[in-house]
Amino acid sequence: MPFHRFMDMDRDREKQAVEAKLAKCRELAQEFRDGPIAQMIRDMEAELRQQVRDLEK
């Protein structure tokens, strides 16, 4: 198997891990809608969305 395919598999696994974290953030956002914890969750969600976009390049 060529080396670049290993890199693609690593990237796919990393993307899946980030997407799982993103799903958890969205779940927590349903519980914490206001206040500092809600803001922290929104910030984390934005960072995770950017990571997903970066991994799709």
Residue pairs with C-beta under 8 A, 6 or more apart in sequence:
11 55
14 55
15 52
15 55
15 56
18 48
18 51
18 52
18 55
19 52
21 44
21 48
22 45
22 48
22 49
22 52
25 41
25 44
25 45
25 48
26 45
28 41
29 38
29 41
29 42
29 45
32 38
32 41
